Amino acid sequence: MLALRRARMAAAPAFLRGGFRPFFLGGATWAIVALALWLAALVGAIALPTTFDPLAWHRHEMLFGFVGAVIAGFLLTAIPNWTGRLPIAGGPLLALALLWAAARAAVLFSAVFGAGVAALLDVGFYLVFAALAAREVVAGGNRNLPVVGVVALFALANAADHAVAAGMIADDGLGWRAGLALVVMLISIVGGRIVPSFTRNWLTRQGVREGLPDQPGQFDRFTLMITAAALLSWVAAPDGLGVGAALAVAAAMQALRLARWKGVRTLRDPLVAVLHVGYAWVPAGLALLSASVIEPAIPRTAAIHALTAGAMVTMILAVMTRATLGHTGRALRAGPATTALYALITLAALIRIAVPFDLVDYTRGLEISGLAWTAAFALFLAVYGPMLVTPRRGE
């Protein structure tokens, strides 16, 4: 098996020598295309050929299409570091990427090809990916099997969203709420490791020896437990008694957790600081979600976009830029274009959250937010796309 993997790595084109390459490229491209299609459908310029209603398709593809692709790219790249095994590359990686792409086409054209085919491909991608990831983690004797479990649960949330679209589940938000909660937990777990670690490393290189962020400990584990319980209660009963209070406690604990990581001291390095900005959207989003449950006049969509356009997308761009630089043999340094795309995605999130509060005209707000979003991902593709398809420096 080891010899086979080495042979695949040697024979594979650069584009297929690491999971981050096809999935970061595909995810960033789909982020632009899917948003453009949604906005065109919103203004009546096109009719989407899907069995999902337009808003449900938008939610599904942002969460299970775009975000899911980046999760796949990140984990396929992280797992070899965790286990010491060679990465999945060559033909198997291409097959997995094509399965993801086929699922995107099948969901978009599900009114043509059938909802069953779309669900089979879409859920199947996550089941195959989870099985591959579990095999690697188990074979490597690694402790990160719970992270793989989140991917398996993500497949179930995806299946639930398809069942909702088919009229098989009465709760029309169950699938996407479960998917959203799982991604927030993934950010909390993985972000809780990498943000303080990268911050500590950077501060040490600056000569700082005191007041460094601690490694995850008992407080972090307790925060994860409270956050998981609060999100689970929201998924099961979004308007239930006590849900708002549980989310408020989770938000407060996440804010305190973030403050312990000394993010304000990293402002001179955008590559590190953006990790703190991205994670800051987690307590902000949970607080807004809590407020929307306690006081229905607070728009829930603002909370949802704080957790998605804010936390998820900022963390995604932070991780994609950093991982691409590091794994292609480049210096971990954010140039002007990288700093600009961080600013653009932050603007996109802020405007999108302002829209439900009527702080910005609805149509104009969506236009500005959409343009900032598109510009951010276009910049990523322009700067990092060539890195993703060419050999690592020194190869």
N, C-alpha and C positions, 0 to 999 in steps of 0.2 A: 504493500500500500504506500509506504514512504517513497519507494522508488518510482511508483506510478505518479505520485503527486509532484515529485521533482521533475519528472519528464514533462508533465503538463505545464508546470511553471516555465520550463525552458522553452517549450514549443509555443506557448500562448503569446499572442500579441500583447503589447503593454496594456491595452484597454481591459484585458481579462486577467491581469495579474494581481488583482485585489478587489474585494467586493465593493469598496468605496468608489471605484472608478465607474462602472456602469450604473450603479444605483444613485450616486450623487448626481451624475450627469442626467440620468433619466428623471430623477425626482425634481431637479431644478427646472428642467424643460417642461415637465408636466405642471409644475406650479404656475408657469406663465400661461400655458395652453388652456388648462382647466379653468383658470380665473377668467381668461378672455372669453371662453365659451359661455361661462356663467353670466358674465356681464352682458354679452350679446343676447342671451336668452332673456335676461331681466328686462331689457328695453324692447323686447319683441322683435329683434332683428333676425333671430333664428329660432327654430323649434328643435330642441334636443331629442334625438331618436332613442330615448331611453325609457324604460318602464318606471324609473324613479321620477317623481315630480322635480322640477328644476332646482328648488331649494334643497330637497333631499339629496339630489345628485351632487350638488355643490358641496354639501357637508360631507357626503360619503367620499368623494374624490379628494378633497383636501385632507381628510383624516386617513382613510384606508388606501388612498392612491399615493398622494405626495408624501405625507408624513411617514407612511408605512415603508416607502422606498428608501427613505433616508435611514430609518431604523434598521432596515436590512443591510444597507451599506455600512453603517456604523458597527453593527454587531459582527458582520462577516469580517471586518477588519480588526475588531477588538478581541474576538475569540482566539485567534492565533497568538496574540500577546498574552492572553490569560493562560492558555494551555501549552504553549511552546510547540504546537503542531503547525505544519505548513498550511497556508490558507487554501480554501477552495478556489480553484482557478481554471482557466481554459474552458473546455466544453461544458462541464457541470455548472460553472458560473454563468456561461452564456445561456444555458437552458433555463436557469432560474430567472435571469433577467428577462428573457423572452416570455416566460410564464407571467411575470408581472405585467409586461407590456400587453400581452394578449388579454389579460384580465381587464386592463384599462379600456381597451377597445371593445371588449365584450359588454362591459357595464354601460359604456356610452351608447352602443348600438344594440342594447338589449331588447328594444322594441322590434328589432329586425331578427336577431339571432335567438332570442328567447331569454327570459329571466333565469331559467334553470341553468343554461350554459354559462351565463354571466356569474351566477353564484358559485357554480362548480369551479370555474377558473379562479375567481377572486378569493374565495375561501381556501381553495386548494393551494394557492401560492403560499399562504401563511402556514398551512399545515405542513407543506413540504419544507419550507424554510425552518419552522420550529423543529421538525424531525432532524434536519441536517445540523442545526445548532446544538440540539440535545446530544446527538451522536458525538460531536466534537468535544463538548464540555465533559461528558461522561468518560470518553476515552482519555481525556487529559486529566481526569481526576480533579477537576476544578470546582470551586465553591459557587460558581455563578449560575447554577441550574435554575434558581428562582427567576432570574432575568429571562431565561428561555421560557419559563412558565408564563411570564407576562405576554410573550409572543403567542403562545397557544391560546391564552384567554382572548387576545386580540382577534384571533381567528374566529372565536365564538361570538365576539361582539360584531364582527363583520357579518357572520351568518345571521345574527339577529337583525341587523340592518336590512339585509336582503329579505328576511321573513316579513319585516314591517312593510317594505315596499310591495310585497306580494299579498298583503292583507292578512297574513297569518298571525300577526301579533297586534293586539289592540293598542298597546302603548307605542305611539309613533316616534317616541324619542329614546326608547330603551337601547337600541343598538349604538347610536352615536354617543349617548351619555356614557355607556360602558366603555366605548373606545376612547373617548376623551379622558375619562378617569384613569384608564390604564396608561395612557401616554403621560399624564401628569405624574403618576406614580413612577414611571420609568425615568422621567426627568429628575424626580426627587431622589431616586436610588442612585442613578449613574451620575447626575449632577452633584449629588452630595459627596461623591468620591473625587470627581475630576476638578470641580471648582476650587475647593480648598487645597487640593494637591498642586494644581498648576499655579495657584496664587502663592503658596508656600515656596515653591521652586523659584518663581520669579522674584519674590522678595529676598530670598537667600542670595540670588545672583546680584541683587542691588546692594548687598552688604548688610541687610537687616538680620539681626540675630535674636531679637526679642519680640514678643507679642505676635508670633506667627500663628496662622490658623492651625487648629488641632486636627488630627485625623478623626474620622467619624467615630463616635463613642455612644454611650448610653443615651445621651440627650437626643442624638440623631435617630437612633432606633425608636425611641419613644415618639419622636415627631413623625416618623414614617408610619407608625402604628395608628396614631391619631388621625393623620391625613387619610390613610387607607380606610379607616372606619367612617370618617366623615363623607368621603367620596362614595363609599358603598351605600351609605344611607341615602345619599342624593340620587344615585342611580336607581335604587329600589323605590324610593318615594320622594320625588323631587320637591314636593310641597309638604312633606310630612312634618309633624310636630317635632321640634328639637333639631331638625336638619340645619336650619340657619345657625343655631348656636354652635353645633358641632363644627360647621365650616368656619365659623369665626375663630374658634379655638385653634383649628388647624392653621388658619391664616396667621394668627399671632405667633404660633410656634415656628412656622416657616420663616416669618420675618426675623425672629430672634436668631434662628439658625443661620440665616444669610448674614446678619450683622456680625456674627462670630467669625466670619471668613475675611474680614478686613478689606472688603472690596474698594473702599474709598482710597486706599493706598496704592491702587493699581491704575489710576487714571492715566498715567503716562504711557501705558501700553494697551492700545485698543484691543489687542488679541486676547488679553486676560480680562480687561474691564468688561468687555461685552458678555462674558460668561456671567458676571454678576448682574448686569442689566437684564439678561435673559432670565436668570433665576428669580430676579425681583418681581417679574410678572406673575410668578406662582402665588406668593402671598397676596399680591394685588388682586389677581383673578379670583382667588378663594374668598377674599374679603368682599368683592363685588357680588360674587355668587351668594354669599351669606346674606348680604343686604337685600338682594332681589327676592330671596325666599322670605325674609322677615317682613319686607315692605314691597309688595307687588308693584308699586309705582316705580321702583328702580328697575330699569330694563335688563332682563336676563341676558339679552343678546350682547350687551356691553361686557358682562362677565365672561361669556363664552369667547368673545373675541380677545379679551385680555389673556385668557389661557391658551388660545390658539394662535392668532396673529401676533400676540405678545410673547408668551412664554415659549410655545413650541417653535415658532418660526425663528425667533431670535436665537434660541439655543441651537436650532438646526443650522443656521448660517454660521454661528460661532464654531460649531463642531466641524462642519464641512470645510470651512476655510482652514482651520487649524490642522485637521487630519490630512487634508490634501497637501498642505505645505510640508508637514512632517514626513508623510509617507512617500513623497516624491523627491525627498532629499534636499529640500529648500530650507532656508532660515525661517524660524518662527517669528516673522515680523510682518505687521500689517502695513501695507503701502497705502497711498492716498485712495485708491479705488476700493480697497477693502474697508477702510474707515468710512468711506462714502456709502457703501452698501449697508453697513451697520446703521448709519444714520437714516438712510432711506427706509429700512424696514421698521425702525422705531417710529418714524413719522407715519408710515402706513398704519401701524397698530394704533397710535394715538388718535389719528383721524377716524379710523373705523370705530373706535370706542366712543368718540365724541358724537358720532352720528345719532345713536339711539337717544342721547340726552338732548337732542335738538340744538346742540352747540354749533353744528355745521349743517348747512342745507343737505338733505338726504342725497339727492342726485349728485350735487357737486362734491359732497364728501366721499361718495363711492368712487367718483372719477379720480379725485386726488389720491385717495388711498390705493386704488387700483394701479394708477400710474407709478406711485412710489414703490409698490410691491413689484411691479413688472421691471422697473429700473433696477431694483436691488438684485433680482435674480438674473437679469440680463447682464449686469456687471459681473456677477459670479461666473456666468457662462463665458463671458469674454476673457476674464482674467484667469479663471481656474480650469475652464474647459480644455485648453491646450495641455495643461499639466496632467489632466485625467486620461488623455489619449496618447501620451508620449512616454517613453521609458523614464524611469527614475534617474535622476542625475547621477552620473558615475557608472551607470550600467552600459 
